[in-house]
Amino acid sequence: MATLKTFQGTSKVGNLQKALDAAIQAALQSAPGADRLVSWTLKKVTGRQGGIAGFREVTVTIGARIS
């Protein structure tokens, strides 16, 4: 079985789905080839909102096995 690796995706507009999609895309891009399978597990979701700068940031961390 493939080794579990960690990948992150961030959305600067606070969109959880976009952050998750970015993390999965990072996992896919880490392995060459046309027929890749990514099996992932949600590890952590973090974010921040507000402040003078108007933060609306979400970061998703996944653990993925690529085969």
PQR file of N, CA, C, O and H, with PARSE charges and radii, in Angstrom:
ATOM      1  N   MET A   1       0.837  -1.186   0.000 -0.4000 1.5000
ATOM      2  CA  MET A   1       0.000   0.000   0.000 -0.0000 2.0000
ATOM      3  C   MET A   1       0.879   1.245   0.000  0.5500 1.7000
ATOM      4  O   MET A   1       1.940   1.266   0.623 -0.5500 1.4000
ATOM      5  N   ALA A   2       0.435   2.266  -0.693 -0.4000 1.5000
ATOM      6  CA  ALA A   2       1.194   3.515  -0.819 -0.0000 2.0000
ATOM      7  C   ALA A   2       1.287   4.235   0.523  0.5500 1.7000
ATOM      8  O   ALA A   2       0.430   4.081   1.393 -0.5500 1.4000
ATOM      9  H   ALA A   2      -0.427   2.249  -1.199  0.4000 1.0000
ATOM     10  N   THR A   3       2.336   5.015   0.664 -0.4000 1.5000
ATOM     11  CA  THR A   3       2.564   5.794   1.879 -0.0000 2.0000
ATOM     12  C   THR A   3       1.582   6.959   1.957  0.5500 1.7000
ATOM     13  O   THR A   3       1.256   7.576   0.944 -0.5500 1.4000
ATOM     14  H   THR A   3       3.032   5.140  -0.042  0.4000 1.0000
ATOM     15  N   LEU A   4       1.119   7.251   3.159 -0.4000 1.5000
ATOM     16  CA  LEU A   4       0.215   8.380   3.376 -0.0000 2.0000
ATOM     17  C   LEU A   4       1.017   9.680   3.350  0.5500 1.7000
ATOM     18  O   LEU A   4       1.978   9.840   4.103 -0.5500 1.4000
ATOM     19  H   LEU A   4       1.385   6.749   3.982  0.4000 1.0000
ATOM     20  N   LYS A   5       0.616  10.603   2.480 -0.4000 1.5000
ATOM     21  CA  LYS A   5       1.260  11.910   2.380 -0.0000 2.0000
ATOM     22  C   LYS A   5       0.237  12.991   2.714  0.5500 1.7000
ATOM     23  O   LYS A   5      -0.968  12.780   2.568 -0.5500 1.4000
ATOM     24  H   LYS A   5      -0.164  10.473   1.868  0.4000 1.0000
ATOM     25  N   THR A   6       0.714  14.131   3.155 -0.4000 1.5000
ATOM     26  CA  THR A   6      -0.153  15.240   3.544 -0.0000 2.0000
ATOM     27  C   THR A   6      -0.141  16.317   2.465  0.5500 1.7000
ATOM     28  O   THR A   6       0.909  16.665   1.924 -0.5500 1.4000
ATOM     29  H   THR A   6       1.692  14.302   3.273  0.4000 1.0000
ATOM     30  N   PHE A   7      -1.346  16.842   2.160 -0.4000 1.5000
ATOM     31  CA  PHE A   7      -1.492  17.903   1.168 -0.0000 2.0000
ATOM     32  C   PHE A   7      -2.447  18.949   1.728  0.5500 1.7000
ATOM     33  O   PHE A   7      -3.342  18.635   2.512 -0.5500 1.4000
ATOM     34  H   PHE A   7      -2.198  16.559   2.599  0.4000 1.0000
ATOM     35  N   GLN A   8      -2.242  20.212   1.309 -0.4000 1.5000
ATOM     36  CA  GLN A   8      -3.095  21.309   1.761 -0.0000 2.0000
ATOM     37  C   GLN A   8      -3.643  22.089   0.583  0.5500 1.7000
ATOM     38  O   GLN A   8      -3.016  22.192  -0.471 -0.5500 1.4000
ATOM     39  H   GLN A   8      -1.515  20.467   0.671  0.4000 1.0000
ATOM     40  N   GLY A   9      -4.828  22.635   0.791 -0.4000 1.5000
ATOM     41  CA  GLY A   9      -5.434  23.548  -0.162 -0.0000 2.0000
ATOM     42  C   GLY A   9      -6.025  24.708   0.607  0.5500 1.7000
ATOM     43  O   GLY A   9      -6.540  24.524   1.709 -0.5500 1.4000
ATOM     44  H   GLY A   9      -5.337  22.552   1.648  0.4000 1.0000
ATOM     45  N   THR A  10      -5.957  25.904   0.038 -0.4000 1.5000
ATOM     46  CA  THR A  10      -6.451  27.104   0.715 -0.0000 2.0000
ATOM     47  C   THR A  10      -7.362  27.888  -0.205  0.5500 1.7000
ATOM     48  O   THR A  10      -7.105  28.009  -1.403 -0.5500 1.4000
ATOM     49  H   THR A  10      -5.538  26.053  -0.857  0.4000 1.0000
ATOM     50  N   SER A  11      -8.432  28.418   0.367 -0.4000 1.5000
ATOM     51  CA  SER A  11      -9.317  29.338  -0.338 -0.0000 2.0000
ATOM     52  C   SER A  11      -9.244  30.680   0.370  0.5500 1.7000
ATOM     53  O   SER A  11      -9.470  30.764   1.577 -0.5500 1.4000
ATOM     54  H   SER A  11      -8.641  28.319   1.340  0.4000 1.0000
ATOM     55  N   LYS A  12      -8.932  31.713  -0.368 -0.4000 1.5000
ATOM     56  CA  LYS A  12      -8.837  33.064   0.205 -0.0000 2.0000
ATOM     57  C   LYS A  12     -10.198  33.748   0.304  0.5500 1.7000
ATOM     58  O   LYS A  12     -10.295  34.856   0.832 -0.5500 1.4000
ATOM     59  H   LYS A  12      -8.748  31.645  -1.349  0.4000 1.0000
ATOM     60  N   VAL A  13     -11.259  33.093  -0.203 -0.4000 1.5000
ATOM     61  CA  VAL A  13     -12.606  33.670  -0.128 -0.0000 2.0000
ATOM     62  C   VAL A  13     -13.496  32.883   0.830  0.5500 1.7000
ATOM     63  O   VAL A  13     -14.704  33.113   0.887 -0.5500 1.4000
ATOM     64  H   VAL A  13     -11.180  32.193  -0.632  0.4000 1.0000
ATOM     65  N   GLY A  14     -12.901  31.949   1.585 -0.4000 1.5000
ATOM     66  CA  GLY A  14     -13.649  31.215   2.592 -0.0000 2.0000
ATOM     67  C   GLY A  14     -14.494  30.079   2.058  0.5500 1.7000
ATOM     68  O   GLY A  14     -15.437  29.654   2.724 -0.5500 1.4000
ATOM     69  H   GLY A  14     -11.920  31.762   1.539  0.4000 1.0000
ATOM     70  N   ASN A  15     -14.182  29.571   0.864 -0.4000 1.5000
ATOM     71  CA  ASN A  15     -14.962  28.497   0.254 -0.0000 2.0000
ATOM     72  C   ASN A  15     -14.327  27.150   0.590  0.5500 1.7000
ATOM     73  O   ASN A  15     -13.253  26.822   0.086 -0.5500 1.4000
ATOM     74  H   ASN A  15     -13.415  29.916   0.323  0.4000 1.0000
ATOM     75  N   LEU A  16     -14.992  26.372   1.439 -0.4000 1.5000
ATOM     76  CA  LEU A  16     -14.480  25.085   1.886 -0.0000 2.0000
ATOM     77  C   LEU A  16     -14.296  24.111   0.727  0.5500 1.7000
ATOM     78  O   LEU A  16     -13.291  23.400   0.684 -0.5500 1.4000
ATOM     79  H   LEU A  16     -15.865  26.638   1.848  0.4000 1.0000
ATOM     80  N   GLN A  17     -15.232  24.060  -0.206 -0.4000 1.5000
ATOM     81  CA  GLN A  17     -15.141  23.145  -1.348 -0.0000 2.0000
ATOM     82  C   GLN A  17     -13.933  23.466  -2.225  0.5500 1.7000
ATOM     83  O   GLN A  17     -13.251  22.557  -2.697 -0.5500 1.4000
ATOM     84  H   GLN A  17     -16.048  24.637  -0.171  0.4000 1.0000
ATOM     85  N   LYS A  18     -13.666  24.751  -2.444 -0.4000 1.5000
ATOM     86  CA  LYS A  18     -12.511  25.135  -3.262 -0.0000 2.0000
ATOM     87  C   LYS A  18     -11.203  24.751  -2.573  0.5500 1.7000
ATOM     88  O   LYS A  18     -10.252  24.340  -3.236 -0.5500 1.4000
ATOM     89  H   LYS A  18     -14.220  25.489  -2.061  0.4000 1.0000
ATOM     90  N   ALA A  19     -11.150  24.882  -1.260 -0.4000 1.5000
ATOM     91  CA  ALA A  19      -9.949  24.500  -0.516 -0.0000 2.0000
ATOM     92  C   ALA A  19      -9.737  22.988  -0.591  0.5500 1.7000
ATOM     93  O   ALA A  19      -8.608  22.530  -0.770 -0.5500 1.4000
ATOM     94  H   ALA A  19     -11.923  25.217  -0.721  0.4000 1.0000
ATOM     95  N   LEU A  20     -10.804  22.219  -0.456 -0.4000 1.5000
ATOM     96  CA  LEU A  20     -10.707  20.763  -0.567 -0.0000 2.0000
ATOM     97  C   LEU A  20     -10.279  20.356  -1.970  0.5500 1.7000
ATOM     98  O   LEU A  20      -9.410  19.499  -2.127 -0.5500 1.4000
ATOM     99  H   LEU A  20     -11.720  22.591  -0.311  0.4000 1.0000
ATOM    100  N   ASP A  21     -10.876  20.959  -2.984 -0.4000 1.5000
ATOM    101  CA  ASP A  21     -10.511  20.668  -4.375 -0.0000 2.0000
ATOM    102  C   ASP A  21      -9.030  20.961  -4.630  0.5500 1.7000
ATOM    103  O   ASP A  21      -8.359  20.208  -5.336 -0.5500 1.4000
ATOM    104  H   ASP A  21     -11.582  21.655  -2.856  0.4000 1.0000
ATOM    105  N   ALA A  22      -8.531  22.039  -4.064 -0.4000 1.5000
ATOM    106  CA  ALA A  22      -7.120  22.403  -4.244 -0.0000 2.0000
ATOM    107  C   ALA A  22      -6.200  21.375  -3.589  0.5500 1.7000
ATOM    108  O   ALA A  22      -5.149  21.051  -4.140 -0.5500 1.4000
ATOM    109  H   ALA A  22      -9.077  22.650  -3.491  0.4000 1.0000
ATOM    110  N   ALA A  23      -6.579  20.865  -2.430 -0.4000 1.5000
ATOM    111  CA  ALA A  23      -5.772  19.846  -1.746 -0.0000 2.0000
ATOM    112  C   ALA A  23      -5.749  18.545  -2.552  0.5500 1.7000
ATOM    113  O   ALA A  23      -4.699  17.919  -2.689 -0.5500 1.4000
ATOM    114  H   ALA A  23      -7.434  21.128  -1.982  0.4000 1.0000
ATOM    115  N   ILE A  24      -6.892  18.143  -3.079 -0.4000 1.5000
ATOM    116  CA  ILE A  24      -6.960  16.922  -3.888 -0.0000 2.0000
ATOM    117  C   ILE A  24      -6.169  17.103  -5.178  0.5500 1.7000
ATOM    118  O   ILE A  24      -5.469  16.186  -5.607 -0.5500 1.4000
ATOM    119  H   ILE A  24      -7.746  18.652  -2.968  0.4000 1.0000
ATOM    120  N   GLN A  25      -6.271  18.263  -5.793 -0.4000 1.5000
ATOM    121  CA  GLN A  25      -5.517  18.542  -7.012 -0.0000 2.0000
ATOM    122  C   GLN A  25      -4.016  18.491  -6.746  0.5500 1.7000
ATOM    123  O   GLN A  25      -3.258  17.996  -7.581 -0.5500 1.4000
ATOM    124  H   GLN A  25      -6.840  19.008  -5.444  0.4000 1.0000
ATOM    125  N   ALA A  26      -3.583  18.992  -5.602 -0.4000 1.5000
ATOM    126  CA  ALA A  26      -2.168  18.932  -5.245 -0.0000 2.0000
ATOM    127  C   ALA A  26      -1.709  17.481  -5.113  0.5500 1.7000
ATOM    128  O   ALA A  26      -0.599  17.139  -5.519 -0.5500 1.4000
ATOM    129  H   ALA A  26      -4.199  19.394  -4.925  0.4000 1.0000
ATOM    130  N   ALA A  27      -2.563  16.630  -4.546 -0.4000 1.5000
ATOM    131  CA  ALA A  27      -2.231  15.210  -4.435 -0.0000 2.0000
ATOM    132  C   ALA A  27      -2.118  14.571  -5.812  0.5500 1.7000
ATOM    133  O   ALA A  27      -1.182  13.811  -6.063 -0.5500 1.4000
ATOM    134  H   ALA A  27      -3.466  16.908  -4.216  0.4000 1.0000
ATOM    135  N   LEU A  28      -3.054  14.866  -6.706 -0.4000 1.5000
ATOM    136  CA  LEU A  28      -3.019  14.313  -8.058 -0.0000 2.0000
ATOM    137  C   LEU A  28      -1.772  14.755  -8.823  0.5500 1.7000
ATOM    138  O   LEU A  28      -1.174  13.966  -9.555 -0.5500 1.4000
ATOM    139  H   LEU A  28      -3.814  15.484  -6.502  0.4000 1.0000
ATOM    140  N   GLN A  29      -1.390  16.003  -8.653 -0.4000 1.5000
ATOM    141  CA  GLN A  29      -0.234  16.535  -9.371 -0.0000 2.0000
ATOM    142  C   GLN A  29       1.089  15.990  -8.837  0.5500 1.7000
ATOM    143  O   GLN A  29       2.117  16.100  -9.506 -0.5500 1.4000
ATOM    144  H   GLN A  29      -1.876  16.644  -8.059  0.4000 1.0000
ATOM    145  N   SER A  30       1.074  15.409  -7.653 -0.4000 1.5000
ATOM    146  CA  SER A  30       2.316  14.896  -7.070 -0.0000 2.0000
ATOM    147  C   SER A  30       2.742  13.563  -7.678  0.5500 1.7000
ATOM    148  O   SER A  30       3.871  13.121  -7.468 -0.5500 1.4000
ATOM    149  H   SER A  30       0.239  15.320  -7.110  0.4000 1.0000
ATOM    150  N   ALA A  31       1.854  12.923  -8.425 -0.4000 1.5000
ATOM    151  CA  ALA A  31       2.178  11.625  -9.035 -0.0000 2.0000
ATOM    152  C   ALA A  31       1.941  11.696 -10.534  0.5500 1.7000
ATOM    153  O   ALA A  31       0.842  12.034 -10.974 -0.5500 1.4000
ATOM    154  H   ALA A  31       0.937  13.282  -8.596  0.4000 1.0000
ATOM    155  N   PRO A  32       2.952  11.384 -11.316 -0.5600 1.5000
ATOM    156  CA  PRO A  32       2.782  11.410 -12.774  0.2800 2.0000
ATOM    157  C   PRO A  32       1.941  10.230 -13.261  0.5500 1.7000
ATOM    158  O   PRO A  32       1.778   9.231 -12.561 -0.5500 1.4000
ATOM    159  N   GLY A  33       1.420  10.369 -14.464 -0.4000 1.5000
ATOM    160  CA  GLY A  33       0.666   9.275 -15.059 -0.0000 2.0000
ATOM    161  C   GLY A  33      -0.774   9.643 -15.311  0.5500 1.7000
ATOM    162  O   GLY A  33      -1.318  10.566 -14.704 -0.5500 1.4000
ATOM    163  H   GLY A  33       1.553  11.181 -15.033  0.4000 1.0000
ATOM    164  N   ALA A  34      -1.382   8.906 -16.218 -0.4000 1.5000
ATOM    165  CA  ALA A  34      -2.756   9.203 -16.612 -0.0000 2.0000
ATOM    166  C   ALA A  34      -3.786   8.491 -15.745  0.5500 1.7000
ATOM    167  O   ALA A  34      -4.918   8.959 -15.622 -0.5500 1.4000
ATOM    168  H   ALA A  34      -0.941   8.156 -16.711  0.4000 1.0000
ATOM    169  N   ASP A  35      -3.415   7.384 -15.152 -0.4000 1.5000
ATOM    170  CA  ASP A  35      -4.384   6.568 -14.414 -0.0000 2.0000
ATOM    171  C   ASP A  35      -4.044   6.568 -12.928  0.5500 1.7000
ATOM    172  O   ASP A  35      -3.596   5.557 -12.386 -0.5500 1.4000
ATOM    173  H   ASP A  35      -2.495   7.004 -15.252  0.4000 1.0000
ATOM    174  N   ARG A  36      -4.259   7.711 -12.273 -0.4000 1.5000
ATOM    175  CA  ARG A  36      -3.948   7.835 -10.845 -0.0000 2.0000
ATOM    176  C   ARG A  36      -5.216   7.720 -10.027  0.5500 1.7000
ATOM    177  O   ARG A  36      -6.286   8.165 -10.442 -0.5500 1.4000
ATOM    178  H   ARG A  36      -4.623   8.532 -12.713  0.4000 1.0000
ATOM    179  N   LEU A  37      -5.084   7.127  -8.883 -0.4000 1.5000
ATOM    180  CA  LEU A  37      -6.199   7.041  -7.944 -0.0000 2.0000
ATOM    181  C   LEU A  37      -5.733   7.667  -6.640  0.5500 1.7000
ATOM    182  O   LEU A  37      -4.705   7.274  -6.090 -0.5500 1.4000
ATOM    183  H   LEU A  37      -4.215   6.765  -8.546  0.4000 1.0000
ATOM    184  N   VAL A  38      -6.490   8.641  -6.145 -0.4000 1.5000
ATOM    185  CA  VAL A  38      -6.183   9.276  -4.872 -0.0000 2.0000
ATOM    186  C   VAL A  38      -7.246   8.861  -3.859  0.5500 1.7000
ATOM    187  O   VAL A  38      -8.434   9.126  -4.041 -0.5500 1.4000
ATOM    188  H   VAL A  38      -7.325   8.960  -6.592  0.4000 1.0000
ATOM    189  N   SER A  39      -6.800   8.211  -2.801 -0.4000 1.5000
ATOM    190  CA  SER A  39      -7.678   7.882  -1.674 -0.0000 2.0000
ATOM    191  C   SER A  39      -7.292   8.828  -0.552  0.5500 1.7000
ATOM    192  O   SER A  39      -6.151   8.808  -0.091 -0.5500 1.4000
ATOM    193  H   SER A  39      -5.835   7.996  -2.654  0.4000 1.0000
ATOM    194  N   TRP A  40      -8.228   9.655  -0.107 -0.4000 1.5000
ATOM    195  CA  TRP A  40      -7.875  10.680   0.861 -0.0000 2.0000
ATOM    196  C   TRP A  40      -8.777  10.644   2.079  0.5500 1.7000
ATOM    197  O   TRP A  40      -9.896  10.130   2.051 -0.5500 1.4000
ATOM    198  H   TRP A  40      -9.155   9.671  -0.481  0.4000 1.0000
ATOM    199  N   THR A  41      -8.240  11.216   3.154 -0.4000 1.5000
ATOM    200  CA  THR A  41      -8.944  11.362   4.423 -0.0000 2.0000
ATOM    201  C   THR A  41      -8.777  12.798   4.889  0.5500 1.7000
ATOM    202  O   THR A  41      -7.678  13.350   4.847 -0.5500 1.4000
ATOM    203  H   THR A  41      -7.332  11.634   3.177  0.4000 1.0000
ATOM    204  N   LEU A  42      -9.856  13.388   5.327 -0.4000 1.5000
ATOM    205  CA  LEU A  42      -9.806  14.750   5.851 -0.0000 2.0000
ATOM    206  C   LEU A  42      -9.082  14.737   7.191  0.5500 1.7000
ATOM    207  O   LEU A  42      -9.488  14.039   8.120 -0.5500 1.4000
ATOM    208  H   LEU A  42     -10.749  12.939   5.362  0.4000 1.0000
ATOM    209  N   LYS A  43      -8.018  15.509   7.282 -0.4000 1.5000
ATOM    210  CA  LYS A  43      -7.223  15.566   8.511 -0.0000 2.0000
ATOM    211  C   LYS A  43      -7.561  16.790   9.368  0.5500 1.7000
ATOM    212  O   LYS A  43      -7.732  16.689  10.583 -0.5500 1.4000
ATOM    213  H   LYS A  43      -7.688  16.076   6.528  0.4000 1.0000
ATOM    214  N   LYS A  44      -7.652  17.964   8.695 -0.4000 1.5000
ATOM    215  CA  LYS A  44      -7.843  19.186   9.476 -0.0000 2.0000
ATOM    216  C   LYS A  44      -8.443  20.278   8.606  0.5500 1.7000
ATOM    217  O   LYS A  44      -8.127  20.388   7.421 -0.5500 1.4000
ATOM    218  H   LYS A  44      -7.512  18.045   7.708  0.4000 1.0000
ATOM    219  N   VAL A  45      -9.306  21.078   9.202 -0.4000 1.5000
ATOM    220  CA  VAL A  45      -9.849  22.267   8.554 -0.0000 2.0000
ATOM    221  C   VAL A  45      -9.582  23.432   9.499  0.5500 1.7000
ATOM    222  O   VAL A  45      -9.944  23.391  10.675 -0.5500 1.4000
ATOM    223  H   VAL A  45      -9.563  20.988  10.165  0.4000 1.0000
ATOM    224  N   THR A  46      -8.941  24.473   8.963 -0.4000 1.5000
ATOM    225  CA  THR A  46      -8.685  25.667   9.757 -0.0000 2.0000
ATOM    226  C   THR A  46      -9.106  26.892   8.964  0.5500 1.7000
ATOM    227  O   THR A  46      -9.245  26.836   7.742 -0.5500 1.4000
ATOM    228  H   THR A  46      -8.648  24.506   8.007  0.4000 1.0000
ATOM    229  N   GLY A  47      -9.306  27.985   9.660 -0.4000 1.5000
ATOM    230  CA  GLY A  47      -9.696  29.196   8.960 -0.0000 2.0000
ATOM    231  C   GLY A  47      -9.615  30.411   9.860  0.5500 1.7000
ATOM    232  O   GLY A  47      -9.371  30.324  11.063 -0.5500 1.4000
ATOM    233  H   GLY A  47      -9.193  28.031  10.653  0.4000 1.0000
ATOM    234  N   ARG A  48      -9.827  31.534   9.226 -0.4000 1.5000
ATOM    235  CA  ARG A  48      -9.925  32.795   9.964 -0.0000 2.0000
ATOM    236  C   ARG A  48     -10.814  33.739   9.178  0.5500 1.7000
ATOM    237  O   ARG A  48     -10.865  33.705   7.948 -0.5500 1.4000
ATOM    238  H   ARG A  48     -10.025  31.604   8.248  0.4000 1.0000
ATOM    239  N   GLN A  49     -11.510  34.579   9.919 -0.4000 1.5000
ATOM    240  CA  GLN A  49     -12.438  35.504   9.294 -0.0000 2.0000
ATOM    241  C   GLN A  49     -12.459  36.788  10.099  0.5500 1.7000
ATOM    242  O   GLN A  49     -12.413  36.766  11.329 -0.5500 1.4000
ATOM    243  H   GLN A  49     -11.469  34.607  10.918  0.4000 1.0000
ATOM    244  N   GLY A  50     -12.529  37.918   9.386 -0.4000 1.5000
ATOM    245  CA  GLY A  50     -12.646  39.208  10.050 -0.0000 2.0000
ATOM    246  C   GLY A  50     -11.345  39.978  10.089  0.5500 1.7000
ATOM    247  O   GLY A  50     -10.441  39.748   9.286 -0.5500 1.4000
ATOM    248  H   GLY A  50     -12.566  37.935   8.387  0.4000 1.0000
ATOM    249  N   GLY A  51     -11.265  40.886  11.025 -0.4000 1.5000
ATOM    250  CA  GLY A  51     -10.090  41.735  11.165 -0.0000 2.0000
ATOM    251  C   GLY A  51     -10.137  42.912  10.207  0.5500 1.7000
ATOM    252  O   GLY A  51     -11.034  43.004   9.369 -0.5500 1.4000
ATOM    253  H   GLY A  51     -12.000  41.073  11.677  0.4000 1.0000
ATOM    254  N   ILE A  52      -9.186  43.796  10.330 -0.4000 1.5000
ATOM    255  CA  ILE A  52      -9.115  44.984   9.479 -0.0000 2.0000
ATOM    256  C   ILE A  52      -8.921  44.584   8.024  0.5500 1.7000
ATOM    257  O   ILE A  52      -9.481  45.205   7.121 -0.5500 1.4000
ATOM    258  H   ILE A  52      -8.457  43.721  11.011  0.4000 1.0000
ATOM    259  N   ALA A  53      -8.115  43.531   7.801 -0.4000 1.5000
ATOM    260  CA  ALA A  53      -7.844  43.083   6.432 -0.0000 2.0000
ATOM    261  C   ALA A  53      -9.019  42.329   5.815  0.5500 1.7000
ATOM    262  O   ALA A  53      -9.018  42.068   4.612 -0.5500 1.4000
ATOM    263  H   ALA A  53      -7.660  43.026   8.535  0.4000 1.0000
ATOM    264  N   GLY A  54     -10.011  41.979   6.612 -0.4000 1.5000
ATOM    265  CA  GLY A  54     -11.184  41.269   6.097 -0.0000 2.0000
ATOM    266  C   GLY A  54     -10.887  39.834   5.677  0.5500 1.7000
ATOM    267  O   GLY A  54     -11.323  39.390   4.614 -0.5500 1.4000
ATOM    268  H   GLY A  54     -10.012  42.191   7.589  0.4000 1.0000
ATOM    269  N   PHE A  55     -10.153  39.119   6.504 -0.4000 1.5000
ATOM    270  CA  PHE A  55      -9.804  37.741   6.191 -0.0000 2.0000
ATOM    271  C   PHE A  55     -11.033  36.859   6.048  0.5500 1.7000
ATOM    272  O   PHE A  55     -11.980  36.976   6.825 -0.5500 1.4000
ATOM    273  H   PHE A  55      -9.799  39.479   7.368  0.4000 1.0000
ATOM    274  N   ARG A  56     -11.018  35.979   5.060 -0.4000 1.5000
ATOM    275  CA  ARG A  56     -12.024  34.930   4.874 -0.0000 2.0000
ATOM    276  C   ARG A  56     -11.287  33.724   4.309  0.5500 1.7000
ATOM    277  O   ARG A  56     -11.524  33.311   3.174 -0.5500 1.4000
ATOM    278  H   ARG A  56     -10.248  35.884   4.429  0.4000 1.0000
ATOM    279  N   GLU A  57     -10.398  33.169   5.111 -0.4000 1.5000
ATOM    280  CA  GLU A  57      -9.491  32.139   4.650 -0.0000 2.0000
ATOM    281  C   GLU A  57      -9.869  30.779   5.230  0.5500 1.7000
ATOM    282  O   GLU A  57     -10.193  30.670   6.412 -0.5500 1.4000
ATOM    283  H   GLU A  57     -10.206  33.504   6.033  0.4000 1.0000
ATOM    284  N   VAL A  58      -9.826  29.751   4.397 -0.4000 1.5000
ATOM    285  CA  VAL A  58     -10.065  28.374   4.842 -0.0000 2.0000
ATOM    286  C   VAL A  58      -8.927  27.521   4.284  0.5500 1.7000
ATOM    287  O   VAL A  58      -8.587  27.618   3.105 -0.5500 1.4000
ATOM    288  H   VAL A  58      -9.562  29.839   3.436  0.4000 1.0000
ATOM    289  N   THR A  59      -8.345  26.687   5.140 -0.4000 1.5000
ATOM    290  CA  THR A  59      -7.307  25.749   4.715 -0.0000 2.0000
ATOM    291  C   THR A  59      -7.746  24.347   5.082  0.5500 1.7000
ATOM    292  O   THR A  59      -8.175  24.091   6.207 -0.5500 1.4000
ATOM    293  H   THR A  59      -8.621  26.608   6.098  0.4000 1.0000
ATOM    294  N   VAL A  60      -7.634  23.433   4.114 -0.4000 1.5000
ATOM    295  CA  VAL A  60      -7.987  22.027   4.316 -0.0000 2.0000
ATOM    296  C   VAL A  60      -6.719  21.202   4.193  0.5500 1.7000
ATOM    297  O   VAL A  60      -5.936  21.389   3.262 -0.5500 1.4000
ATOM    298  H   VAL A  60      -7.285  23.641   3.200  0.4000 1.0000
ATOM    299  N   THR A  61      -6.521  20.295   5.130 -0.4000 1.5000
ATOM    300  CA  THR A  61      -5.391  19.369   5.099 -0.0000 2.0000
ATOM    301  C   THR A  61      -5.944  17.962   4.954  0.5500 1.7000
ATOM    302  O   THR A  61      -6.816  17.542   5.714 -0.5500 1.4000
ATOM    303  H   THR A  61      -7.157  20.143   5.886  0.4000 1.0000
ATOM    304  N   ILE A  62      -5.416  17.225   3.953 -0.4000 1.5000
ATOM    305  CA  ILE A  62      -5.833  15.843   3.744 -0.0000 2.0000
ATOM    306  C   ILE A  62      -4.624  14.920   3.844  0.5500 1.7000
ATOM    307  O   ILE A  62      -3.490  15.333   3.603 -0.5500 1.4000
ATOM    308  H   ILE A  62      -4.707  17.566   3.335  0.4000 1.0000
ATOM    309  N   GLY A  63      -4.880  13.688   4.197 -0.4000 1.5000
ATOM    310  CA  GLY A  63      -3.898  12.627   4.102 -0.0000 2.0000
ATOM    311  C   GLY A  63      -4.292  11.794   2.899  0.5500 1.7000
ATOM    312  O   GLY A  63      -5.436  11.346   2.819 -0.5500 1.4000
ATOM    313  H   GLY A  63      -5.801  13.352   4.393  0.4000 1.0000
ATOM    314  N   ALA A  64      -3.372  11.569   1.951 -0.4000 1.5000
ATOM    315  CA  ALA A  64      -3.726  10.890   0.718 -0.0000 2.0000
ATOM    316  C   ALA A  64      -2.749   9.778   0.389  0.5500 1.7000
ATOM    317  O   ALA A  64      -1.547   9.884   0.632 -0.5500 1.4000
ATOM    318  H   ALA A  64      -2.443  11.933   2.016  0.4000 1.0000
ATOM    319  N   ARG A  65      -3.298   8.706  -0.173 -0.4000 1.5000
ATOM    320  CA  ARG A  65      -2.519   7.620  -0.753 -0.0000 2.0000
ATOM    321  C   ARG A  65      -2.757   7.666  -2.247  0.5500 1.7000
ATOM    322  O   ARG A  65      -3.901   7.720  -2.698 -0.5500 1.4000
ATOM    323  H   ARG A  65      -4.275   8.619  -0.370  0.4000 1.0000
ATOM    324  N   ILE A  66      -1.676   7.644  -3.018 -0.4000 1.5000
ATOM    325  CA  ILE A  66      -1.799   7.739  -4.476 -0.0000 2.0000
ATOM    326  C   ILE A  66      -1.325   6.415  -5.067  0.5500 1.7000
ATOM    327  O   ILE A  66      -0.225   5.937  -4.792 -0.5500 1.4000
ATOM    328  H   ILE A  66      -0.747   7.600  -2.651  0.4000 1.0000
ATOM    329  N   SER A  67      -2.200   5.848  -5.885 -0.4000 1.5000
ATOM    330  CA  SER A  67      -1.830   4.579  -6.523 -0.0000 2.0000
ATOM    331  C   SER A  67      -2.186   4.622  -7.988  0.5500 1.7000
ATOM    332  O   SER A  67      -1.956   3.650  -8.708 -0.5500 1.4000
ATOM    333  H   SER A  67      -3.095   6.236  -6.108  0.4000 1.0000
TER
END
